[in-house]
Amino acid sequence: MSDKIEKTDEEWRKELTPEQYRVARQKGTERAFTGEYHDSKQPGTYNCVCCGAPLFDSDAKFDSGTGWPSFTKPVTDENVRTESDSSLFMRRTEVLCAKCDAHLGHVFDDGPGPTHQRYCINSASINSGDAHSIRLACSDIARKAVEPLESRYNFRRPVVTCMDANHP
C-alpha cells in the first residue's frame, strides 16, 4: 500500500474518540465482548478507523467465541502488515494497518480453513465503510465552512469537530 499516512499524536487525538486513540494509536485492547463489531453480522467491508483503508470483508468474518471480531483473512495482504509482539509475557503477531500503522489486533494460527488464521481485531480499530465516509464528509464540511471566515477575518482556525456514530 502506498501513500503512508503520518500524523502527530495531537492530530490523531482530534480525529479519534479516546477509546479509538487508546486502542489504535497506543496499542491498547478493548475488553472482550464489548466492541461494536464482535457479534455483528453486517455485510460489507470493515475499514481502518484512522485512515479508512479497507481491511477485512464480512465474508471472511466468523464467530470465534473470543469476544473480538475475527476474520480468516484481510481484504488484501497489502493493506495489513504484521510485527512480532512480545508484550504481556507472550509471543504474538501484531496486526497493523499498512497505510497508517494503526494497531488492529493480533493474528493466530487457530482459525478455520482454508487459511487456518484468526485475525482477532479490536472493534475500536475498525468501522464499516459508511462510518468513515460520514466522518470524512463532516470534516470536509467543517473545513469548507471555516476557510472563508479564516481568510476574511485573518484568525487561526479553531478546533472544529463533527459528531457522528463514532464520536459520542
N, C-alpha and C positions, 0 to 999 in steps of 0.2 A: 504494500500500500504506500503510495507516495504522498507528498504534501503533509509531512509530520506537523502536528499542531502542538505548539509550545506556548503556554500561558503562565503567568505568575500565580502564586497561591492566592493572592488578592483577587485576581480576575476569576479564578475558579470559584472562590467563595461567593462572589457576586452572582455567578450563574447557577450554582447548585444549592439545593437545600442543605442544611447542616448534616443530615444523615447521608445524603449522596456524597458530599465532600469527604466525610469521615471514611466511608467505605471505598469510594473510587479513587480518591487522591491520597489518602493516608493508609491504604491497605487494611481497612477495617473489615469486619464481618458482621452482618446483621444476625440477630437471633433466629434460630430455626423456626419455621412455620409462621413467621411474622411478616415476610415480604409480600408485596403485592402480587407477584407472579408465581409463587411457589406451587399453587394449585390451579393456575389459570389454564383454561382450555381455548383461549382466544386465538383464532387463526391469524397468521401474519408473521412479520419479521420483528425481532427484538433488536433494538439498536443501542449503541453506546449512549449512556445518559449525558456524557460530556461532549461528544463531538457528532453524534448521530450516525456514525459508521454502522452499516448493517453487520450484525454479529451472528445471530442464531435465528433459525426458522422454526416456527411452531411444528412443522412436520418432523423435526428432529428432537422435539421435546418429549420427555417421558416422566412418569411418576416414579422417582427413585425411593420415595419414602423417607428421604433425609430432611425434608423441610426447606430445601432450596430448589429453585428451578434447575432442572437437569436436562442436558442435551447430549445427543450422541456425537454431534459434530457441528462445527461452525458453518456459516453460510459459505465461506471460502477460507481456506487456510491462510490466505494473505491478510485477512482482516484481524487475526488474533496472533499473538506471539506468546511464548512461554519462557519462564525463568525458573531456575531451581529455588526453592523456598525452604530454608532450614529453621524458620521461626517456630515457636511453641514446642521446641524439643523434638521435632519430627521432620522428616524429609518429604516434601510435597512438590508438586509442579504448579506454579502460579500461572494463571491465565490473565493476559493483559490485552487491551485494545492496541492494535499495531499502529493506529493513527495518532493516538494521544497519550498512550501509556496508562490509561485508567486501569486500576485493579478491578478485575471482573470476578475472580474466584479461583478455583483450582480444578485441575483435571486428574481423574483417577482411571486406572485400567480395570475397573469392575463394572462397566456398563454393558448393556445388551449388544448383541451383534447388529450389524456386521463389524462395527468399529471396535466394540468392546470398551469404549471410552465413556466416561461420565464427566461431562463438563458441569461442575457444580458451581452455579453462578449466583451472585447476590442480586436480588431484585433491585436494590438501590443503585446498581451499576448499569442497569438496562431499562429501556422503556419500549413501548410499542411505537411504531413509526409515527403515528399521529401525534403522540405527546411531544416528540422532539420538534415536529413541524409547527405545532402550536407555539412552543417556546421560542423558536426562531422567528416566527411571524410576529409575535409580541415584541421581541427585541427590535425587529426592523421597524415596526410601527412607532415604538418609543423613540428610536433614533431619528426617524423622519419628523416626528413632532418637535423634538428638541433642537435639531440642527438650525432651522430658520431663526429661532429665538436666540440661539447661541451667537450666531453671526450678527444679528441685528443689534443685540444689546451687549455684545462683547463680554460674555461671562463664561466661567468654567462650567462644563457640563455637570449637572447634578447626577446623583445616582438614581436611575430610573429602573424600577423592576416591574415585571409583569407577573401577576398571579395566575397560575393555571393549576391543573390537577396535580402537578408535581411540586408546586410551591404553596404549601398550606399557609 
